[in-house]
Amino acid sequence: MISSAQALILGLILQPILAQNVTDLKDNSANCSCYVVETDNTPSYFQYHRFWDFRNVASAKSQYTVAPPAVNNSQGAGTEMTPDQEFLNSSAWNTDWGIQNWGKPSTSDFPIRMQNSPANVFILQNNSSSYASDYDTYLALRTTRLEDFQSSAEVENEQKNLMHASLRVKARVIGDPGAVAGFFTFYDDNNESDIEILTSDPKDMIRYTNQPSVDKNGNEIPQSSLNGTGLPAWDNWRTHRIDWLAKKSYWYIDGQEVANNTYSVPRKPSGLVINMWSDGGEWSGNMTIGGSAEYHIQWIELAFNTSGPVGGPGGGNRKRDEEEGILEKRKSKGCQVVCRVDGVKDVGFPEVAHVAASLAGMGAVPLVSSWALVVMMGLVSFLMGF
């Protein structure tokens, strides 16, 4: 058995090897056993990590330079095609995300018929007037008010069994009043945790809610929703985050906690939903005919646990995990290599925070090349000898 000092030295030696960027894996972190996130100055641990990067998906300068045409008045059944864009028609997108086409009729409370359309989800290149070196493209969700209905957008992640998570999105919202940009976990109307940006609100205000927000009589439940005010403007790029833990929900913007709530913390395995919508109701507001608003997203990151065994998005993609080399990692017991999600050099690439002393026996080091194994074995022998 090695001493704590020896374990520390070994961890420092192993870190650059274990923290290598593995770009052919979706979670960029093949050698991490679990992931640590600081929530309210307390570490929370998660078994899985995913990162979707929309910042550099154009393969040519001519790609994604013009937004697809908006849905027109003669359309409105949700049968419009996804834009003919290489990325959104790739397996990399379709394995993990589903673009929605459901709608809902108008009612007395929600007077404008709403219809989600795949035509409102697209990749767009950054224009020269707002150029920033860290992104060339972004994912866009659009909603537009027509004469007879509201054409909206929603995408759902195919991982439907999240059970506690730290979920982040780098995004901005632009456009006309009367729309809602949502980023939330969802099982049903009683198990939902929301970040909602209303384009009718002041730009320093964001709504943070655990559902249900109204009782069976339609009365508002005051403790369900917290309105963050005096926040950084949401029409600029911000990192929005929900930490859904067992007994409490936390919300962050640009790394700063802005709200927390113990009311109706979700209790059911959930999925992640992102949408841009309006229905003319009191909550969203009624967008002026011809108005439009967009939700722009650079990247999405998840650190999460699940309600049961996971082979990949959708809850059981064993074949893909075997191909990615993840399955053997999931079989390993314990949390041998703890990786941090925050404070890393490159967002989306977790870095080693701690290596368990048991790694000195080499039984828990996954996916390390043969030459590195020889070097490490020699270092272990040396450490054991002093």
N, C-alpha and C positions, 0 to 999 in steps of 0.2 A: 504494500500500500504506500502511495506517495504522500508527502506532506502537502499542506495547503500552499506553501511557497512553491513547491515543485509543480503543483497543479496550475498555479498562476503563470509560471514561466512557460509551461507547456501550452497553456491557452494562448499566450501571446505569440508563441511560435506557430501554432496551428492556424491562428486567425486569418492570415492572408491567404492560406490555402483553402480553408473552409468557406471563406467569404467571396470566393471567386464569382464573377458574374456569369451565370449559365444562361445564355440568351436563347437556347432552344427549348427552355422550359417556361411555361406560362407564368409561374410564380417567381422566376428569376433567382431561386434560392434552394437549389437541390440539396444542399448540405445542412439546412436548418431543420432541427427537430421540432421547434416551436418558436413562437414570436411573442415578444413582450411589448406592451404599450403602456405608457404611463397615463393613468386616468386619475385625476384629483390627487396627484403625487403618490399614487399607489400602483404597483405593477399589476397588469392583467395579462394573462397568458392565453394564446390561441394556437391551435394546431395547424391551421391552413392559411395560405396567403395567395392572393391573386392581384394582378396588376394589368390594367388595360390602358395602353398609351396611344392616343390619337394625334400626337403632335407632329409626327413625321411619317405619314402613311402614303404620301404622294410619291410615285416613282418617276414623275416627270413634271416640269414646270407648267405644262398645259393641263394637268389633271386638277379637277375640283376647283377651278378658278371662278366658276359661276354657279350660284345656287340654282337648283332645279326649279322649274316653274311652280308657282303655288297652285293648289287645287282651285278649280273655278266653280262657278255656280251650277254647271251641268254635272259636276261630279259630287260625290258625297255618300257613297256606299261603303267606303273603306276598301274598295277593290283596286284602288290605284296602285301601281307597281312601285316597289322600292326603286329609287333612282338607279340608273345604269352605272353604278360606281363599283369599281373593282373591289374595294375593301369591303363594302357592305354586302357583297355577293360572295365573299370568301368564306371558307370553313373557319378561319380564325375568328370571324365575327359570328357566324351562324351557330357555331358550337356552343357559344356562351350567351348569346343574346337573342331575344325574340322581339321583333317589331310588331306592335299590336294594331288590330284593325277593327276593334269593337267600338260601338257607339251607344249613346243613350238618348231617349226621346226628350222633348221639352215637357216641362210640367209647370205647375203654378209657381213652384219655388225656384225652378231652374228653367227659365223661359226660352233659352236658346238650345236647340238640338245640337249635341256635340258628336262629332265623328272622328275617331282616330284614323289617320291615313299613313301608310308607309311612305308616301310621297313627301312627308314632312320630316323625314329623318335622312340626313345627308352629311357628307364630309365637305368641308370648305377650306380653301387655302386662305392663309392670313394675307391681308392686303398690305401694300407697301406703306400706307399712311399709319398703320398701327403695328409695324413690324417689330417683333422681339426675337432675339436670337435663339431662345430656347424652344420655340414652336413654329412650325411652318403650316400646320393644318389643325383642325379641331372638328369634333363631332357637333352637329347642330340639330336641335329639335325646334320645330316651328309651329306656331298656331296663328291662324288667320281668320278674321271674321268676314263671312260672306252674307248675302242677303237673307238666306234661309237657314243657315247653320254655321257652326264654328268648326273649322277643320283643325284638328289637334294632333299631337304626337305623344307616343308612349313606347318605351322599351322596357323589357323585363329581363333580368338575369335568370339563366336557367338553373342556377343553384338554388333550389327551393327549400333546403333544410338548414338554413343558417339558424344557429341557436346560440346567440350572443356574438357580438362582432364589434369591430372598429371599422367604420366605413367612411371613406373620404372621396371627395370629388373636387377637382380644381375647375372652377366654372365662373361664368359671368352671365348676366341676364340683361337683355336690351329690348327695347321696343315700346309699344303703346300701352297705355293703361287698360286694365280689364283682363289680365291673364295671370296664371299661376304657374310657377316653375316648382316642381316637386322632386325631392330626393328622399326616399323613405323605405323602411322595411314594412312588409305587408304579409299577414296571414288572413285576417278578416278585419271587419270594422272595429273589433274590440282588441285587436292585436296589431298595432300599427304605430310606428314612431317616425315623425315627419320633420323635415326641413322644408319650409315653403316660403317662396319669395313671391309676393304679390306686386305686380307692376303698377298698381294703384297706390301702393304704400310709398312713404318716403324712402329714399335710397339707403338710409342708414337703419332700416327696420327689417327684421326677419322673424317669421313665426316658427316657433318650436313646439310641437304638440305630440302627446301620447293620446291615442284614441281609446275610447270614444270621447268626443268633445261636446256631445249633446246627450241628454238623457232620453228615456223612452217617450217623454212628452214633448221633445223638441227643444227643451231648455238648455242653454249653455252650461257646461260644467267648468267653473272658473279655474280649477286647479289643473285642468288638462293642458292648457296652452299658455306658453310664456312668450311674450313679445320682446325680442331683443331690440333695443334701441340704442342710438349713438354708436352703431357699429360701422366698420369700414364699408364703403359704398359697394353694393352688390352688382353694379354695372361695370365694375373693374374685376380683373381676375382675382379670385379668392379661393382659399382651400377651406371647404366646408366639411364638417366631420360629425358623425354620430358615434358615440360609444354606448352600445346597448349591452349592459351587464345584467346580472341576475336580479338585482333589486333596485337598480337605479339607471336612468338614462342621462347621458351627458351630451352637450352640444358645444362645438368649438368652431371658431373662425380664425384662420391663419394661426393656428396653434394655441389660441387663447380660449379658455373656457368662458362661455357666455350664458349658459343655462344648464340646469339639471333638474330632474323631477323623479319622485318616487311613485307618482300616481300612474296606475295602469301600465306599468312596464310590461312590454310584450312577453307572453308566456308560451307561445306556440312557435314551432319551426316556421321560418319566414323566408321570403325572397326579397330581393332588392328591385325597386321600381323607380324609374326616372320618367317624368312627364312634363309637358308644356301644354296647358289647356285653358279653356274657359267655357262656362255654360250660362252666362248671363245672370247667375245667382248673386245673392248678397255677398258671398265669400269672394268669388273671383271678380265680381263687377261685370258690367256689360260693355264689351269692347265695341267701339264705333265701327260701323260697316266699312270695310277696306283696311281696317287696322291690322297690325301684325306684331308679334313678339317672338323672340328666339332665346333659347337656352344653349349656350356654347360650353363645350366640355373639352378640356385638354387631356385629362386622365382620370381614371377611377381606380381606387385601391381598397382591398378588403383584407383584413386579418380576422379570422373567424373560427368558431367551433361549430359543431353540427349536432343534430338530434339523433344521428346514427351513422353507420359506416358510409364513407364517401369514396367513390372511385373517380369522381370528377364532376363537372357541372351536370346538373340533372339528377345527381345523387347516385350514379352508378356506371360511369363511363370507364369500365375496367380496361378495355382495349387501349384507350388513349393513355391511361396512366401507365400501363405496361410499356407503351412506346416511349413515354417521357421519362421512364425510370423512377416514377414516384411511388409505385406500389410497394416496393421493398422498404422505402423510407417510412411509409405509413405503418408497416408491420413492426418497426423497431419500438421497443418499450422505453418509456421515460422521455425526459426532455434533455437529451445529452448536449445539444448545441442550441443555445438560446440566442435568437437573433432579434435585433431591434429594428423597428419599422421607422421610427422618427429619428431625426438627427443624423441621417445617412448622407453620404456624398452624393449619390444619385437617387432621387425619389423613385420608388418602386423596386429598388435593389436592397433588401435587408442586409444588415451587417452583423457579424458575430458580436454579441455582448458578453457571453459567458460560455465557457466550455467545461463540462462536468469532468471531475477528476477521473471517473471511470473510463474516460477516453484513453487513458494511459495504457489500458489493456487492448486498445485498438479494435474492440469488438463493435463499436458503434459509429465508426467513421464511414459514411456512405460516399460513393461516387468520387473516390480519390484516385488519381492516376497511379500507376505502378511505381514510377520514379519517385513521386511524392511519398508513397508508402515506405519505400526504402529509406528515404531521408528521415521520415518521422520515426521509424523504428530505431534508427541509430540515435536520434535525439532522445527517445524514450529510454533507451539503454543507458545513455549518458546521464540522464536525470536520475534514474534509479540508482546510479552508482555514487552519487555525492550526497 
